[in-house]
Every structure is written in C-alpha cells, then in structure tokens.
C-alpha cells in the first residue's frame, strides 16, 4: 500500500553571483532611468531633425523642378540656354545642392553644362526626343556610392531636355554625424547619471549602511550600548531613532531582568536556608519535645507559605510586565469597591470607599491587583488598628489612607522598589513586591505611584492613571 506522496519544500536556487548592495542598485537604477530618458529624447530629437532636414531638401528639389517646368512651359528653350555659369540654370535653380545639366536632342549631355558625373539613361533620351514640353521623370540614382534625387524635364519639339539633380550624400553624412553625437550624448548622460546616482545613493544609503552595521554589531556581540545614527528628519532618521529607542528599551529590560533575578535569588535564599535547616531536623523529630515539634512544624508551614507568596508575587510582577490584558472601559469606583470587599474578607478590617463616578479605560485585573495590594499593605502595617482604612477616588487618582505608624522619611523614596523592605517591616510577612506591582500597574497605564505620611499619623499611598 502506498502512502501519499511526500511534499518536499522547494529550495530557492542559488545565485551565481551575490546581489548588489542598495547603493549599487540605486546608482544603476538612476543611471538606467537617465539613460532611458536620454535615449528617448535623443531618438525623438534625431528623428524630428532628420525629417525636417529631409523634408526641407525635398521641398527645395520640388521647388527647383517646378520652376524649370514652368519656365519650359512658357518659353521655347534650347539645350544651349543652359551653357555657362551665368546661364539660365543659375537663375532658375536658387536652392543649394541642386544642380542642372542639359541633354541634347540625341539624349547626350551637352558639353559645357556638365557639372556632375550623372550619365543619361534610355528614359532620359526618350524625353530628350519628346515633342511635348514639360514631360517630367523623377527618381533616385546611385553613382559610385553617392545617391542623387533626379528629375528630367523635356524641352519639347525634340530639342532636348534638362536634368535637375540633388545630391543626398552630404545630408546623410550630416545625419550620420548627428546620430553619432546623439549616441555620444546619451552615453555621457548615462555616465554622468551613474555618477550622480552613486553620489546620491551614497548620501541616502550612508546612514542606512551605518544603521545596518550597528544592527549587525548588536546581533554579533549582544551589546546594547552601540551608537546608532539618528540624525535627520526623513524616514532614515526616524528609523535610526526608533532603533535607538528599541535598544534603550532592550537595555532597560535586560537590566530589569538581571536585577529581578538577583533580587529574587537573594530573597529566596533566606527562606530556603531556613527551610533546609528545619528539614534537616525532621529525621530526629520523634526525639524532640512535643512543644518543639509543634514549633518546628509551624515554622515549616510558615516558610512554605512565605515561599508560595514570594513565587506568586514574582509571577504577578512578570505577568504585569507582559501586559497581555486588553484595556476596557470601566467605572473606577465599582472596581475599587469590589477590591475593598475582598480585602475586608481577608483582613477583617473596616474599609470605607469615597469615590466619584469617573470612567477610565484600563486593564481591570491589573488595576484590581494594584488596589488590593494597597489595601493589604495598609492592613499589614496597622494590624491592631481600630480606625477604618479609607479609600478615596477622585478623577483618575486613587488614595489608600491608613492610621498606622507611617513611613520613615528615608524610606519614602524606595517603598516602590522591588524586594525593598523598611527596617520597621523586616519582622512583618510579605515579599517586598506588593508596592512594586502597584508602581508597574500605574506606569503601564501612563500614570505614577506616590507615597506620603498623613498629618496626625499614618500613610497615604496610591497611584494616578494617565489620560
């Protein structure tokens, strides 16, 4: 039984030579476009000029033929009338490069009128013997590499004919020279365009090349302090500034990660050491007095609880940094009242809420976590208090007020640092991450966190949300 044919991924064909860089590509494209435009303009100009010149010479020839034809029709001319340099031909044939020769009654060239080596044809001899004046024959003739436009006009009465000739060689030589000069001009334009394109591409792509070098250095070394070209107001400058900001954010994230790992390791070390010490006593638990056994088991439970709380706070802080929750529109007072109800059940403390009807766009779970952490912090630092914990919401500002011992002035600036615990709080449970999460939630919403002491005792800790 045969199975379905296996589909292998198509491989891209290998290039025989590497693709050119952006600078070379722009230069070649610029030169090609300029050359194409120059070719089109040159071709159109050449064909227009050639047509004008050829039409002009054809018109001169036609005018000369018509002039002789009219003269022959009006007068009884003889071949001898075309003899000499001051004869009839000079009067009739004004245009340049138009020559006349006389044919005798026998159809041969009349001596004294020969100006070019253009021998008569049998048709010319027939016209020379014709009785009807003005009969005309025209056409092109080739003699020793030269081309002539020729018209033969009968004088009538068998008296002969006059031959009008125009040499086309000088015109074609002129047009050939024009073609060469046009081609040379196109080539010169292409070369100049290529040079100008290279200079322009060098100016445009210079910052891109430096930005690419910076990105490759970051990728190769892992360094985030690489200088990035960010000058200019165009797209390249914007890209450089965005890349520089990205490196700054990456450096901040890397530093935060390093600090988080160091702080977490430091905070985990103490409970783990205590837990390990207590676990080492477990094999001899039956030899301990009952009171010590109870105390040991209570210590193990407390240390396990502290470790669980610390891990949960670390996970919450990491989840807050990801900020995957989508913002929604909500009434801030309703969220605060729900968080206060949960805090009442956990702590058993009385909590009052004074809030207006402000509507905000925020991440509900993150905001509820921040308010809950503020309430837990207030209850923890005033465990035996009888006064209610107050929550005040005005606009986009949330304050939690307690009547505890307050915060030392030296600790006010650091209460939102991760794992920081004031001297007075070292004996209290907690991980030192609760207010750090409050700070992260406020910052992620475009706001800030604040802490201060109340007049008469206690602390005010809260946050504001950005607009």
C-alpha positions in Angstrom: 0.0 0.0 0.0 1.5 3.3 -1.0 1.0 6.4 1.1 0.6 9.9 -0.1 3.5 11.5 -1.9 5.7 13.4 0.4 5.9 17.1 -0.3 9.5 18.4 -0.1 10.0 22.1 0.5 11.1 23.9 -2.6 14.7 25.2 -2.4 15.4 28.6 -3.7 18.0 28.5 -6.5 21.5 29.6 -5.5 22.6 32.8 -7.1 25.7 32.6 -9.3 26.8 36.0 -8.1 25.8 38.0 -5.0 23.1 40.5 -5.3 24.3 44.1 -5.5 24.0 46.3 -2.5 21.4 49.1 -2.1 23.9 51.8 -3.1 24.8 50.0 -6.3 21.2 49.2 -7.1 20.1 52.8 -6.7 23.1 54.0 -8.8 22.3 51.6 -11.6 18.6 52.3 -11.5 19.3 56.1 -11.5 21.7 55.7 -14.5 19.3 53.3 -16.3 16.4 55.7 -15.9 18.5 58.7 -17.0 19.9 56.8 -20.0 16.4 55.7 -21.0 15.1 59.2 -20.8 18.2 60.4 -22.8 17.7 57.7 -25.4 14.0 58.6 -25.8 14.7 62.3 -26.1 17.7 61.7 -28.4 15.8 59.4 -30.6 12.8 61.7 -30.9 15.1 64.7 -31.4 17.1 62.9 -34.1 14.1 61.6 -36.0 12.4 65.1 -35.8 15.6 66.8 -37.1 16.2 64.2 -39.8 12.6 64.5 -41.0 12.8 68.3 -41.1 16.1 68.2 -43.0 14.9 65.6 -45.5 11.6 67.4 -45.9 13.4 70.7 -46.4 15.7 69.3 -49.1 12.8 67.5 -50.8 10.9 70.8 -50.8 13.9 72.6 -52.3 14.2 70.0 -55.0 10.5 70.1 -55.8 10.6 73.9 -56.0 13.5 73.8 -58.4 11.8 71.2 -60.6 8.5 73.3 -60.7 10.4 76.4 -61.5 12.1 74.8 -64.6 8.9 73.1 -65.6 7.1 76.5 -65.6 9.9 78.1 -67.5 9.9 75.4 -70.1 6.2 75.7 -70.5 6.4 79.5 -71.0 9.4 79.7 -73.4 10.9 77.7 -76.2 14.2 76.8 -74.6 17.2 75.0 -76.2 19.9 73.0 -74.5 22.4 75.7 -75.3 20.5 78.0 -73.0 22.0 76.1 -70.0 25.5 76.6 -71.2 28.0 78.6 -69.0 28.0 79.6 -65.3 25.8 82.6 -65.8 23.1 80.9 -67.8 19.5 80.0 -67.2 20.3 77.4 -64.6 21.7 79.9 -62.2 18.5 82.0 -62.5 16.1 79.1 -62.1 17.9 76.9 -59.6 18.3 79.0 -56.4 18.3 76.2 -53.8 21.6 74.9 -52.6 22.9 71.4 -53.6 20.6 71.4 -56.7 22.4 71.1 -60.0 21.1 71.3 -63.6 22.6 69.6 -66.7 21.4 69.9 -70.3 20.7 67.0 -72.7 20.9 67.5 -76.4 18.4 66.2 -79.0 20.3 62.9 -79.1 19.9 62.5 -75.3 23.6 63.0 -74.5 25.0 65.5 -72.0 25.6 68.9 -73.7 29.2 69.9 -73.3 29.6 73.0 -71.1 26.7 72.1 -68.9 28.2 69.0 -67.2 28.6 69.6 -63.5 28.3 66.0 -62.1 29.1 62.6 -63.5 25.5 61.6 -63.9 25.1 59.8 -67.2 21.7 59.9 -69.0 19.5 56.8 -69.1 17.4 55.4 -72.0 14.4 57.1 -70.5 16.3 60.4 -70.4 17.0 60.0 -74.1 13.3 59.4 -74.8 12.4 62.5 -73.0 15.0 64.5 -74.9 13.4 63.5 -78.2 9.9 64.2 -77.0 7.7 66.8 -78.8 5.7 67.7 -75.6 7.4 70.3 -73.5 7.3 69.8 -69.7 7.2 66.0 -69.6 8.9 65.0 -66.4 10.5 61.9 -65.0 11.8 61.7 -61.4 13.6 59.1 -59.3 16.7 58.2 -57.3 20.0 57.2 -58.9 23.2 55.7 -57.3 26.6 56.6 -58.8 29.8 55.3 -57.2 28.4 55.3 -53.7 26.5 58.6 -54.0 22.8 58.9 -54.1 21.0 61.6 -56.2 17.4 62.7 -56.5 17.0 63.3 -60.2 14.2 64.9 -62.4 14.4 65.1 -66.2 12.2 67.7 -67.9 11.6 67.6 -71.7 12.1 70.9 -73.6 9.6 69.8 -76.3 9.9 69.7 -80.1 12.7 67.2 -79.9 15.1 69.9 -78.8 16.4 68.0 -75.8 15.8 68.0 -72.0 17.1 69.5 -68.8 18.3 67.2 -65.9 17.8 68.5 -62.3 19.8 66.6 -59.7 20.2 66.9 -55.9 23.0 65.0 -54.2 21.8 63.3 -50.9 25.2 62.3 -49.6 26.0 65.5 -47.7 22.6 65.3 -46.0 23.1 61.7 -44.9 26.6 62.5 -43.7 25.2 65.3 -41.7 22.5 62.9 -40.2 25.1 60.3 -39.5 27.2 62.8 -37.6 24.0 63.8 -35.7 23.4 60.2 -34.9 27.0 59.8 -33.5 26.7 62.9 -31.5 23.3 61.9 -30.1 24.7 58.5 -29.1 27.7 60.1 -27.5 25.4 62.5 -25.6 23.3 59.6 -24.4 26.4 57.7 -23.2 27.7 60.9 -21.5 24.4 61.4 -19.8 24.3 57.8 -18.7 27.8 58.1 -17.2 27.0 61.4 -15.5 23.7 60.0 -14.3 25.5 56.9 -12.9 28.0 59.1 -11.1 25.3 61.4 -9.8 23.2 58.4 -8.8 26.1 56.9 -6.9 26.7 60.2 -5.0 23.0 60.5 -4.3 22.8 56.8 -3.2 25.9 57.2 -1.1 24.2 60.2 0.7 20.9 58.4 1.1 22.2 55.0 2.0 25.2 56.1 4.1 23.0 56.3 7.2 21.3 53.0 6.3 24.7 51.3 6.0 25.8 52.7 9.4 22.5 51.6 10.8 23.0 48.1 9.3 26.5 48.0 10.8 25.1 48.9 14.2 22.4 46.2 13.9 25.0 43.6 12.9 27.2 44.6 15.8 24.4 44.2 18.2 23.5 40.8 16.7 27.1 39.6 16.8 28.2 40.9 20.2 24.9 41.2 22.1 25.9 44.8 23.2 23.1 47.2 23.6 25.2 50.4 24.0 26.1 50.6 20.3 25.9 54.2 19.0 23.1 54.5 16.4 23.0 57.2 13.7 19.7 59.0 14.4 20.2 62.4 12.6 17.8 63.8 10.1 14.0 64.2 9.9 13.3 61.8 7.0 12.4 58.1 7.1 16.0 57.0 7.7 16.3 59.4 10.6 13.0 58.1 12.1 14.2 54.6 11.6 17.5 55.4 13.4 15.7 57.0 16.3 13.2 54.1 16.6 16.1 51.6 16.6 17.9 53.7 19.2 14.8 53.7 21.4 14.4 50.0 20.9 17.9 49.4 22.0 17.2 51.6 25.0 14.1 49.6 25.9 16.0 46.3 25.4 18.8 47.5 27.7 16.3 48.6 30.3 14.5 45.2 30.0 17.8 43.4 30.3 18.8 45.4 33.3 15.4 44.8 34.9 15.7 41.1 34.2 19.2 41.0 35.8 18.0 42.9 38.9 14.9 40.7 39.2 16.9 37.6 39.0 19.5 38.9 41.5 16.8 40.2 43.9 14.7 37.0 43.6 17.8 34.9 44.3 18.6 37.0 47.3 15.1 36.9 48.7 14.6 33.2 48.0 17.9 32.3 49.7 16.8 33.2 53.2 13.6 31.1 53.4 15.2 28.3 51.5 18.1 28.2 54.0 15.7 28.2 56.9 13.5 25.6 55.3 16.6 23.4 54.6 17.7 23.7 58.2 14.3 22.7 59.6 14.1 19.8 57.2 17.4 18.5 58.4 15.8 18.2 61.9 12.9 16.1 60.7 14.7 12.7 60.9 15.0 13.3 64.7 11.6 14.8 65.1 10.4 12.0 67.4 13.1 12.7 69.9 12.1 16.4 70.3 9.7 17.5 73.0 6.1 18.0 71.8 6.3 21.8 72.1 9.4 21.9 69.8 7.8 19.5 67.4 4.8 21.8 67.1 7.0 24.9 66.7 9.1 23.1 64.0 6.0 22.2 62.0 4.6 25.7 62.4 7.9 27.1 61.1 7.9 24.8 58.1 4.3 25.8 57.3 5.1 29.5 57.6 8.2 29.2 55.5 6.3 27.3 52.8 3.6 30.0 52.9 6.3 32.7 52.5 7.8 30.9 49.6 4.4 30.4 48.0 3.7 34.1 48.5 7.0 35.2 47.1 6.6 33.0 44.0 3.1 34.3 43.4 4.3 37.9 43.7 7.1 37.2 41.3 4.7 35.6 38.8 2.4 38.6 39.2 5.2 41.0 38.6 6.3 39.1 35.5 2.7 38.9 34.2 2.3 42.6 34.8 5.4 43.3 32.7 3.9 41.4 29.8 0.7 43.4 30.0 -1.3 41.0 27.8 -4.7 42.0 29.2 -6.7 44.2 26.9 -7.9 47.6 28.3 -11.6 48.1 28.7 -13.8 51.0 29.8 -14.9 50.7 33.4 -16.2 52.8 36.3 -13.3 53.2 38.7 -15.5 53.3 41.8 -17.1 49.9 41.1 -13.7 48.3 40.7 -12.4 49.9 44.0 -15.5 48.7 45.9 -15.1 45.2 44.7 -11.4 45.2 45.7 -12.3 46.7 49.1 -14.9 43.9 49.7 -12.3 41.2 49.0 -9.8 42.9 51.4 -12.5 43.1 54.2 -12.9 39.3 53.9 -9.2 38.7 54.0 -8.2 41.0 56.8 -11.5 41.6 58.8 -10.8 45.3 58.8 -13.3 48.0 58.1 -12.7 49.7 54.8 -14.6 52.8 53.6 -14.7 54.0 50.0 -15.3 57.6 49.0 -15.4 57.6 45.1 -16.8 59.7 42.3 -18.2 58.3 39.0 -15.0 58.6 36.9 -14.9 56.3 33.9 -11.4 55.1 32.8 -10.0 52.8 30.1 -7.7 50.4 31.9 -6.9 46.7 32.4 -9.4 45.6 35.1 -7.4 42.6 36.6 -4.2 44.6 36.8 -6.0 47.6 38.4 -7.8 45.4 40.9 -4.4 43.8 41.8 -2.9 47.2 42.5 -5.8 48.4 44.7 -5.8 45.0 46.5 -2.0 45.3 47.2 -2.5 48.9 48.6 -5.3 47.6 50.9 -3.2 44.6 52.1 -0.3 46.9 52.7 -2.4 49.2 54.8 -3.8 46.3 56.8 -0.4 44.7 57.3 1.2 47.9 58.8 -1.7 48.6 61.1 -2.7 45.1 62.3 -4.2 46.1 65.6 -5.8 49.3 64.4 -9.4 50.1 65.0 -9.8 53.1 62.7 -11.1 52.2 59.2 -8.9 52.1 56.2 -10.0 54.8 53.8 -10.0 54.7 50.0 -10.5 58.0 48.2 -11.1 58.1 44.4 -11.1 61.5 42.7 -10.9 61.6 39.0 -8.1 59.3 37.9 -6.4 59.3 41.3 -6.7 56.5 43.9 -5.5 57.0 47.5 -5.4 54.5 50.4 -5.1 56.1 53.8 -4.3 54.2 57.0 -3.7 55.1 60.6 -0.5 53.1 61.1 3.0 54.2 62.1 3.7 55.9 58.8 6.8 55.7 56.7 10.3 56.9 57.6 11.4 59.8 55.5 14.4 57.8 54.4 12.2 55.0 53.1 9.6 57.2 51.2 11.7 57.2 48.0 12.2 53.5 48.0 8.9 52.0 49.0 8.1 51.0 45.4 11.4 49.3 44.8 11.2 45.5 44.3 12.0 43.5 47.4 12.7 46.6 49.4 11.5 46.4 53.0 11.9 49.1 55.5 13.6 48.4 58.8 10.3 48.5 60.6 8.8 45.9 58.2 11.6 43.3 58.4 9.6 41.3 61.0 6.3 41.5 59.1 5.2 38.9 56.5 5.5 39.8 52.8 7.8 39.6 49.8 8.5 43.3 49.2 6.9 43.1 45.8 3.3 44.4 46.5 4.1 48.1 46.1 6.4 47.3 43.2 3.4 45.8 41.4 1.4 48.9 42.2 4.2 51.0 40.6 4.3 48.8 37.5 0.5 48.9 37.0 0.4 52.7 37.3 3.4 53.1 34.9 1.9 50.8 32.4 -1.3 52.9 32.4 0.7 56.1 31.8 0.5 57.3 35.4 2.6 57.2 38.5 2.6 55.9 42.1 3.1 58.1 45.2 3.6 57.7 49.0 3.4 60.2 51.8 2.8 60.5 55.5 -0.6 61.8 56.9 -0.9 64.6 59.3 -1.6 63.1 62.7 -0.1 59.7 61.8 -0.5 57.0 59.1 0.4 56.9 55.5 -1.2 57.8 52.1 -0.2 55.5 49.3 -1.8 55.4 45.9 -1.5 56.0 42.2 -2.8 58.0 39.3 -3.8 56.9 35.8 -2.7 58.6 32.6 -5.2 60.2 30.3 
